Amino acid sequence: MIRYSRKSHISSYRSSCITNGKRSINSKAAFFILKAGARHVSDGGKLISIGTALLAAFTGNYTSYAGSKAPLEHFTRGLAKELLGRGISVNCVAPGPMDTRMLAFLSIVLSIATAILANSDKTLAFFYPQENEGSIAYLKSGAIGGRLTEVGDIAPVIKFLVTEGAWISGQTIFANGGFSTR
């Protein structure tokens, strides 16, 4: 449980479970960014984190990634409860797979590396080796319009949460064109 007080700044959260070397950067980043947000947000303010729709999807190619992002959802719910007294809403927006520069970059690197290793006995292992034309086509096929999520799909959701959505707190909003549902 994340414990927040202006004095302790979530100090009761056992740092050993976050810093034991076995947690991913996604878990650590979520924890420390929300911790800093809790310290600096004004009473009545909003904290919005960005997760992933893979939290509600079953796709074996992204098991490690989804697992590393899962703590964000739990930290969001816990912190929302802890900041109730200050009137702060805390939510997570979970976009579907996005057409980011990283996807394009990984696809290019994968193509080059595959070509280089074609006549080699070495194997290819990237963090996301599943990124290829087929996997991207699969991700597109699960959403409205057969496309990946775009920033323009997510910005209105965040705008709503920070303006009119003050009553919404402790939620993960899956904004992914139907890619995953809960």
C-alpha positions in Angstrom: 0.0 0.0 0.0 1.3 3.5 -0.8 1.1 5.6 2.3 1.2 9.3 1.8 1.5 12.1 4.3 3.0 15.5 3.7 5.6 14.6 6.2 6.6 11.0 5.2 6.0 11.3 1.4 5.0 7.7 1.1 7.8 6.7 3.4 6.0 3.7 4.9 6.1 1.9 1.5 8.8 -0.6 1.9 11.6 0.6 -0.4 13.1 -2.9 -0.4 10.2 -4.2 -2.6 10.8 -1.4 -5.1 14.6 -1.4 -5.1 15.4 -5.1 -4.8 16.7 -5.2 -8.4 13.9 -7.5 -9.6 11.4 -4.8 -10.3 11.3 -3.2 -13.7 11.9 0.4 -14.6 8.2 0.7 -15.3 7.3 -0.2 -11.8 9.8 2.1 -10.3 9.0 5.0 -12.5 5.3 4.6 -11.7 5.9 4.6 -8.0 8.4 7.5 -7.9 6.4 9.7 -10.3 3.2 9.2 -8.4 5.1 9.8 -5.1 6.4 13.1 -6.5 3.0 14.0 -7.8 1.4 13.5 -4.4 3.9 15.8 -2.9 3.5 18.6 -5.4 -0.2 18.5 -6.5 -2.4 21.2 -4.9 -5.4 20.3 -2.9 -8.3 19.6 -5.3 -5.8 18.8 -8.1 -5.6 15.9 -10.4 -3.0 13.2 -11.0 -3.2 11.3 -14.3 -0.8 8.5 -15.3 -0.6 6.8 -18.6 -0.7 3.0 -18.5 -1.4 0.4 -21.3 -4.5 -1.4 -22.6 -2.4 -4.5 -22.4 -3.4 -4.6 -18.7 -6.7 -6.0 -19.9 -5.6 -7.9 -22.9 -4.3 -11.4 -23.3 -1.5 -11.4 -25.8 1.4 -13.6 -25.1 3.9 -11.4 -26.9 3.7 -8.7 -24.3 3.5 -10.6 -21.0 6.6 -9.0 -19.5 5.7 -5.5 -20.6 2.1 -5.8 -19.3 3.4 -7.3 -16.0 5.8 -4.4 -15.6 3.0 -1.9 -16.1 0.5 -3.6 -13.8 1.8 -1.9 -10.6 0.8 1.5 -12.0 -2.8 0.5 -11.9 -2.5 -0.6 -8.3 -0.5 2.5 -7.2 -3.2 4.7 -8.9 -6.0 3.1 -6.9 -4.1 3.1 -3.6 -3.0 6.7 -4.0 -6.5 7.8 -5.0 -7.8 6.5 -1.6 -4.9 8.1 0.3 -5.5 11.5 -1.3 -9.3 11.6 -0.8 -9.0 14.0 2.1 -7.2 16.6 0.0 -9.8 16.3 -2.8 -7.3 15.0 -5.3 -8.4 12.7 -8.0 -5.9 10.1 -9.3 -6.6 8.1 -12.4 -4.7 6.1 -15.1 -5.5 6.3 -18.8 -4.6 3.1 -20.6 -4.3 3.7 -24.4 -4.3 0.8 -26.9 -1.1 0.0 -28.8 0.2 3.2 -30.3 2.1 3.9 -33.5 5.1 5.4 -31.8 8.5 6.2 -33.1 9.7 3.3 -30.9 7.6 0.8 -32.9 8.9 2.2 -36.1 12.5 2.2 -34.8 12.3 -1.4 -33.5 10.8 -2.5 -36.8 13.8 -1.0 -38.7 16.4 -2.3 -36.2 14.8 -5.8 -36.4 14.9 -5.8 -40.2 18.5 -4.7 -40.3 19.6 -7.2 -37.6 17.7 -10.0 -39.3 19.5 -9.3 -42.5 22.9 -9.1 -40.8 22.3 -12.4 -38.9 20.8 -14.2 -41.9 24.0 -16.0 -42.7 25.1 -16.4 -39.1 24.6 -19.0 -36.4 23.8 -16.3 -33.8 20.2 -15.7 -32.6 18.4 -12.4 -32.4 17.0 -11.2 -29.1 15.6 -7.7 -28.6 13.4 -6.4 -25.8 10.4 -6.5 -28.1 11.4 -9.1 -30.7 7.7 -9.6 -31.5 7.5 -6.2 -33.3 7.1 -7.0 -37.0 4.6 -6.4 -39.8 2.5 -9.3 -38.6 2.3 -8.3 -35.0 1.5 -4.7 -35.8 -1.3 -5.9 -38.2 -2.6 -8.1 -35.4 -2.7 -5.1 -32.9 -4.5 -2.9 -35.5 -7.1 -5.6 -36.2 -8.4 -5.5 -32.6 -9.5 -1.8 -32.6 -12.1 0.3 -34.3 -11.1 1.2 -37.8 -8.3 -1.3 -37.9 -5.7 1.2 -36.7 -3.4 1.8 -33.8 -4.2 4.4 -31.1 -3.1 8.0 -31.8 -2.3 10.8 -29.4 -5.5 12.5 -30.6 -7.5 9.6 -29.2 -6.1 10.0 -25.7 -5.9 13.8 -25.3 -9.7 14.3 -25.0 -9.9 11.7 -22.3 -7.2 13.3 -20.2 -8.7 16.8 -20.8 -12.0 15.5 -19.5 -10.4 14.0 -16.4 -8.7 17.2 -15.5 -11.6 19.5 -16.2 -15.1 18.0 -15.8 -14.1 14.6 -14.4 -13.3 15.5 -10.8 -15.7 12.9 -9.5 -13.8 10.1 -11.2 -10.9 8.8 -9.1 -9.0 5.6 -8.6 -9.9 4.4 -12.1 -8.1 3.0 -15.1 -9.8 4.3 -18.2 -9.2 2.0 -21.2 -9.2 4.3 -24.2 -8.2 1.9 -26.9 -10.9 1.6 -29.6 -12.1 -1.7 -28.2 -8.7 -3.4 -28.3 -9.3 -4.6 -24.7 -12.2 -4.4 -22.4 -13.0 -5.0 -18.7 
